[in-house]
């Protein structure tokens, strides 16, 4: 709930309804009409990059599919009688010999292999073209969007390695101003606030117990207290925040203004439409007063674990505890805390902030290191105030654990791959092999279906382990944490669920192949031929079956019966109805791996190209619906996931070239295989060019891109006025946010008794108070 208060507004209320009454698939046309600029406006730059990857994959695979279906497969069928070269048969060894005049004589039955050579070059250059085109497009859009923003995040840098003599606001401000780059408007020196962190954790625990006691007293269980009623006029998720977080906000007449409050309630709500529920408390202030003389107040025992000891009034007991903790917090806020080497510096312009972020400030090594600051709501303050050695220690041991897990997962993945054919089953599972020989129907299930479902299940479950590990690694922002999850999960699915799985699926001794790099290309090519049916089934399962399930938000559906029964307080219900977060670390690695697998088969199998094409078409619309209508991506959107995508696609192209070379060697087409030698060097040249020229623009804003932004700032009364005129989601979220430590300024509100209309009913020392609660479209 703490992060929820930092979430702010967008204008999703201007989106068209996602579902039309007259058509089951009408939402597709609605999504189709939402432009890329609207995606940025409603969901952020990261959503634009993510969906752009799907569009790039669609265009690339469309070209490959057309060439494969019209040229490669018909010619291959003419020579071999097989439409696809992925039947797993042992390839015949053709004869290649030089004539006396030096020309190459090729077996006519294998002449079609020249197509593999030609179209490996063609597909590589087509992929590089679309990849560079998409990267250029993202960078241009990134510079355009971020260059016009004037949020507090865009004007702030994070300074690490601040020397002791500069760890005060005045000294640091004088030093920065003296550099002549820009003026420091606000400086926040991070301090060792661990004492406050512990007090707020203690307060949260006491507040939870107190709200449960009040709920028991007022009868606020799921049957008596809350009437769940959907808004008929909305079709997008909501988040809640205190109105005070946006001072000066105006309510536009005729618009929805609060929980349960509508100016013109619709009477013809669309059944099945994605709506956000309003939570109305049956117990109002009057009913709270009325029960005071009827119901018995809850009692608790003061002994160990509440099992024995003197009974006391639970509400009074926890109220006294909360009052005591609040007094400690107020006292702790006045104490002096040692300064850390980290500071946030908000400058007078975006240009000054970008110059500082890209500059070397101090001649000493490790001092005054500048980086763009994360958004205030993205900061993990507990990690930020850690000593640098503690943070590095966390990162080190989590990295070690990640590596150990990657090695450990090789064993179960390898044994899972042995279920792909009877030869491996008989070798590793002799008893199972005998059983399957006697029951053909069981053999079909174990070989054709069971590995697909287990493979998909592992890809779904294990990434959450890496999400948890990344949360413990000490990153200072949720954005850095998310990018780390993308890298960790891709490493897992690529190494364990692709390389190990593919080679173990057809190799009797895959450990030998993993340890011998000379055999890697040959084994990869041979294994891919035998696993084409598995990958077709897997891609189709994920594309045609699992993608549509994402529209239902099955995680949320399963969450309701599990957590709703445990909802006892108004705050619990508010959290239950919070829209789900969209985590790129969970949703991006599998599509990247799917593109790589499809590329590997691009010259060998048209049916896998067809499956991959269907996967990206369906996935584009499913994820677009999620990002626009059903989920939120709370991190500050800067498009920094694009370099990760670029490097992974380059990796896929290198593997594609290696696989085709291995396939040609298996067919004894050594000359054709050698002709592919320049391709990896060409591909790596593109990677070098990206690292040198594109990557800096993926992390920083060019100074010329923010000239217009600075011109707008000149002559305006304040930066908040500029932010109010803007339409980017991040500026709206960060309006009036600051880099002040939240536990120093957070209000010490009393327990929630009910959510009544658009107000929170709270208990205070003076009695019962109301606090306005508004929600904004997110």
Secondary structure by P-SEA (a helix, b strand, c coil): ccccccccccccccccccccccccaaaaaaaaaccaaaaaacccaaaaaaaaaaaaaaaaaaaaaaaaacccaaaaaaccccccccccccccbbbbbbccccccccccccccaaaaaaaaaaaaaaaaaaaaaaaaaaaaaaaaaaaacccccccbbbbcccccccccaaaaaaaaaacccccccbbbbbccaaaaaaaaaaaaaaaaaaaaaaaaaacccccccccccccccccbbbbbbbcccccccccccccccccccccccccccccccbbbbbbbbcccaaaaaaaccccccbbbbccccccccccccaaaaaaaaaaaaaaaaaaaaabbbbbccbbbbbcccaaaaaaaaacccccccccccccccccccccccccccccaaaaaaaaaaaaaaaaaaaaaaaaaaaaaaccccaaaaaaccaaaaaaaaacaaaaaaacccaaaaaaaaaaacaaaaaaaaaaacccccaaaaaaaaaaaaaaaaaacccaaaaaacccccaaaaaacccaaaaaaaaaaaaaaaaaaaaaaaaaccaaaaaaaaaaaaaaaaacccccccaaaaaaaacbbbbbcccccaaaaaaaaaaaaaccccaaaaaaaaaaaaaaaaaaaaaacccccccccccccaaaaaaaaaaaaaaaaaaaaaaaaaaacaaaaaaaacaaaaaaaaaaaaaaccccccccccccccaaaaaaaacccccaaaaaaacccaaaaaacccccccccccccccccccccccccccccccccbbbbbbbbccc
